[in-house]
């Protein structure tokens, strides 16, 4: 059971990290004051394999309309993806990803909506940035230098996801030695160095809690890992960059009320000083964050 005693001990052990400030920067001309106000990222899934039905859009017009709705509901950025990260989902090649995403990116940017694209393909990265995408949600860990160079050339931001494997569709067992947050910190430090060498200055760090590692399919193990990571997120801020979390679902616990899961996890992520909340439930999560700010 999560308790005040656990939170007090966590803060006492890492009190210095709790006051760490992160870089603030503009994306597409909009400044984000991460140290005083977190941001929200809405989701559009262009893959029919995505299980979160409310976010699935199978036509560009439908996706553009959803993006406008998400923006009106309080999304600062809209994340667009053409391939589900579920391990059983159909693989979508670079050409098909571009065919799905490029019309949506152009339509959203025409409406002055900031756009993030989720991919691990260099060809998709190039095409999407050229079409006006503002953020690369990079779900790869292998040969990523080319994508970092593209991000820098377009003055875009990048979300560096914690991926144990070549990319999100090639993950295996989640392996940590000792403290999971320390292991993530080491990973992100290496990836930040790579990105900065390629000229990237706008970086988010994402622990990758939305990815489906084989050994985290047990619900209790997975949720415990997610909750622990959320609450320890503030420790990653010592690396100097804002953190991003894709809020998870915990269907096994929430059942028919699964749409309440992301707002619940948003509370834990907020306590851990998350800077960017990626969610399918923008108005619910925005309401949670606004309520917490009122305290």
C-alpha positions in Angstrom: 0.0 0.0 0.0 1.4 3.4 -0.9 1.8 5.4 2.2 2.9 8.8 3.5 5.7 7.1 5.2 7.0 5.8 1.9 6.8 9.2 0.3 8.6 10.8 3.4 11.4 8.3 3.2 11.8 8.8 -0.6 12.0 12.5 -0.2 14.5 12.3 2.7 16.8 10.0 0.7 16.8 12.2 -2.4 16.0 15.6 -1.1 18.6 17.3 -3.3 17.0 15.9 -6.5 13.6 17.2 -5.4 14.7 20.8 -6.0 16.5 20.2 -9.3 15.5 22.6 -12.1 15.3 21.5 -15.7 15.8 23.4 -19.0 12.8 25.3 -20.3 12.5 25.9 -24.0 10.2 26.9 -26.9 8.6 24.3 -29.3 7.2 25.7 -32.5 7.3 29.2 -31.0 5.5 28.3 -27.8 7.5 28.6 -24.6 7.1 25.8 -22.0 7.9 26.8 -18.4 8.4 23.3 -17.1 9.6 24.2 -13.7 6.4 25.9 -12.8 3.7 24.3 -15.1 3.6 20.8 -16.6 2.4 20.2 -20.1 -0.1 17.7 -21.6 0.3 15.7 -24.8 -2.8 14.2 -26.4 -2.8 11.1 -28.5 -3.9 10.1 -32.0 -3.5 6.5 -33.0 -3.6 5.9 -36.7 -3.2 2.1 -36.3 -6.4 -0.1 -36.1 -4.4 -2.3 -33.7 -4.3 0.3 -30.9 -6.6 -1.0 -28.2 -7.5 2.5 -26.8 -10.5 2.9 -29.1 -11.2 6.5 -28.2 -7.9 7.6 -29.7 -8.0 5.5 -32.9 -8.6 7.5 -36.1 -8.5 5.6 -39.4 -8.9 8.6 -41.7 -6.9 11.8 -41.9 -10.0 14.0 -41.6 -11.0 12.2 -38.5 -7.5 12.5 -37.0 -7.3 16.2 -37.7 -10.7 16.8 -36.1 -9.6 14.8 -33.0 -6.4 16.9 -32.8 -8.5 20.1 -32.8 -10.7 18.6 -30.0 -7.7 17.6 -28.0 -6.2 21.1 -28.3 -9.4 22.7 -27.2 -9.5 20.3 -24.2 -6.1 21.5 -23.1 -3.5 19.5 -25.0 -0.3 21.5 -25.5 1.0 19.0 -28.1 -0.7 16.2 -30.0 1.3 13.0 -30.5 0.6 11.0 -33.7 1.6 7.4 -34.3 1.0 5.0 -37.2 2.1 1.7 -35.6 0.9 0.3 -32.3 3.6 -0.7 -29.7 1.6 -3.8 -28.7 3.7 -6.9 -29.3 1.0 -8.6 -31.5 0.3 -5.6 -33.6 0.9 -5.5 -37.4 4.3 -4.0 -38.4 3.9 -0.9 -40.5 6.7 0.0 -42.9 8.1 3.5 -43.4 6.2 4.2 -46.5 2.9 3.2 -45.0 3.6 5.2 -41.8 4.3 8.3 -43.9 1.1 7.8 -46.0 -0.9 7.8 -42.7 0.9 10.5 -40.8 1.9 13.2 -43.3 -1.6 14.4 -44.2 -2.5 14.6 -40.4 0.7 16.5 -39.6 0.0 19.1 -42.3 -3.6 19.5 -41.2 -2.8 19.9 -37.6 0.0 22.4 -38.3 -2.3 24.4 -40.5 -4.5 24.7 -37.4 -1.5 25.9 -35.4 -1.4 22.7 -33.3 2.0 21.5 -32.1 2.7 17.9 -33.4 4.8 15.1 -32.0 5.4 12.0 -34.2 6.1 8.5 -32.7 8.5 6.5 -34.7 11.8 4.6 -34.8 12.3 4.9 -38.6 14.8 7.5 -40.0 12.8 7.8 -43.2 9.6 8.6 -41.3 11.5 11.0 -39.0 12.8 13.0 -42.0 9.4 13.1 -43.8 7.5 14.1 -40.7 9.9 16.9 -39.7 9.9 18.2 -43.2 6.0 18.2 -43.1 6.2 20.4 -40.0 6.3 18.1 -37.0 7.7 19.8 -33.9 8.7 16.8 -31.7 10.2 13.4 -32.4 8.9 10.8 -30.0 11.8 8.5 -30.5 11.0 4.9 -29.6 14.4 3.5 -30.5 17.7 3.0 -28.8 20.0 1.6 -31.5 21.4 3.6 -34.4 19.7 7.0 -33.6 22.4 9.5 -34.5 20.8 10.3 -37.9 17.5 11.0 -36.3 19.1 13.2 -33.7 20.8 15.2 -36.6 17.4 15.6 -38.3 15.8 16.9 -35.1 18.6 19.4 -34.7 18.4 20.6 -38.3 14.7 21.3 -37.9 15.0 23.0 -34.5 12.7 20.3 -33.1 12.5 18.6 -29.8 13.1 14.9 -29.1 11.6 12.5 -26.5 14.2 10.0 -25.7 12.4 6.8 -24.6 14.0 4.2 -22.3 14.1 1.2 -24.6 15.9 -2.1 -23.8 16.3 -3.3 -27.3 16.8 -1.9 -30.8 13.4 -0.2 -30.8 10.0 -0.6 -29.1 8.9 -3.4 -31.3 12.0 -5.4 -30.4 12.0 -5.2 -26.6 12.4 -8.3 -24.5 12.7 -8.7 -20.7 13.1 -5.5 -18.7 16.4 -5.9 -17.0 17.7 -3.7 -14.1 20.5 -4.2 -11.7 19.8 -2.6 -8.4 17.9 0.6 -8.3 15.8 0.9 -11.6 15.9 4.7 -11.5 19.7 4.7 -11.3 19.8 2.3 -14.3 17.5 4.6 -16.3 19.7 7.6 -15.3 22.8 6.0 -16.7 20.9 5.1 -19.9 19.6 8.7 -20.3 23.0 10.2 -19.6 24.5 8.3 -22.5 21.6 9.1 -24.9 21.7 12.8 -23.9 25.4 12.9 -24.7 24.7 11.4 -28.1 21.9 13.8 -28.8 23.9 16.9 -27.8 26.8 15.8 -30.0 24.4 16.0 -32.9 23.2 19.5 -32.0 20.0 18.6 -30.2 19.1 21.2 -27.5 15.4 20.3 -26.7 15.1 17.0 -24.9 12.6 15.1 -22.9 13.3 11.9 -21.0 10.7 9.1 -21.1 11.1 6.0 -18.8 9.0 4.0 -21.3 6.3 2.8 -19.0 3.8 2.4 -21.9 6.0 -0.3 -23.5 5.2 -4.0 -23.2 8.1 -5.9 -21.9 7.7 -9.6 -21.7 8.5 -10.0 -18.0 6.1 -7.2 -17.0 2.9 -8.8 -18.2 2.1 -9.9 -14.7 -0.2 -7.1 -13.6 1.1 -6.7 -10.0 4.7 -6.6 -11.1 4.0 -4.2 -13.9 1.9 -1.8 -11.8 4.4 -1.8 -9.0 7.2 -1.0 -11.4 5.1 1.8 -12.9 4.1 3.4 -9.6 7.6 3.2 -8.3 9.0 4.8 -11.4 6.4 7.6 -11.4 7.3 8.6 -7.8 11.0 8.5 -8.5 10.9 10.5 -11.7 12.1 13.7 -9.9 15.5 12.0 -9.6 15.9 12.1 -13.4 15.5 15.8 -13.4 19.1 16.1 -12.1 20.2 15.3 -15.7 18.9 18.8 -16.5 16.1 18.0 -18.9 12.3 17.7 -18.5 10.7 14.3 -18.1 7.8 12.8 -20.1 5.5 10.0 -19.1 3.1 8.0 -21.2 0.3 7.3 -18.7 -0.6 3.5 -18.5 -3.9 1.7 -18.1 -3.8 -1.2 -15.6 -6.9 -2.8 -17.1 -6.6 -5.7 -14.7 -7.4 -3.4 -11.8 -9.7 -0.8 -13.4 -11.8 -3.2 -15.5 -14.8 -1.3 -17.0 -13.4 1.9 -15.4 -10.2 1.7 -17.4 -10.6 5.3 -18.7 -10.0 6.4 -15.1 -6.6 4.7 -14.9 -4.6 7.4 -16.7 -6.0 10.2 -14.4 -5.0 8.1 -11.4 -1.5 7.5 -12.6 -1.3 11.2 -13.4 -1.4 11.9 -9.7 1.6 9.7 -9.0 3.4 11.2 -12.0 2.7 14.7 -10.8 4.0 13.9 -7.3 7.2 12.7 -9.1 7.5 16.1 -10.8 6.8 14.9 -14.3 6.9 17.7 -16.9 5.0 16.3 -19.9 2.0 14.0 -19.5 1.2 11.8 -22.6 -2.4 10.8 -22.3 -5.5 9.5 -24.2 -7.6 11.3 -21.6 -6.7 14.9 -22.0 -9.6 16.7 -20.2 -9.5 14.2 -17.3 -5.7 14.6 -16.8 -5.8 18.3 -17.3 -8.4 18.6 -14.6 -6.3 16.5 -12.2 -3.2 18.7 -12.8 -5.2 21.9 -12.4 -6.7 20.6 -9.1 -3.2 19.6 -7.8 -2.0 23.1 -8.7 -4.8 24.7 -6.7 -3.6 23.0 -3.5 
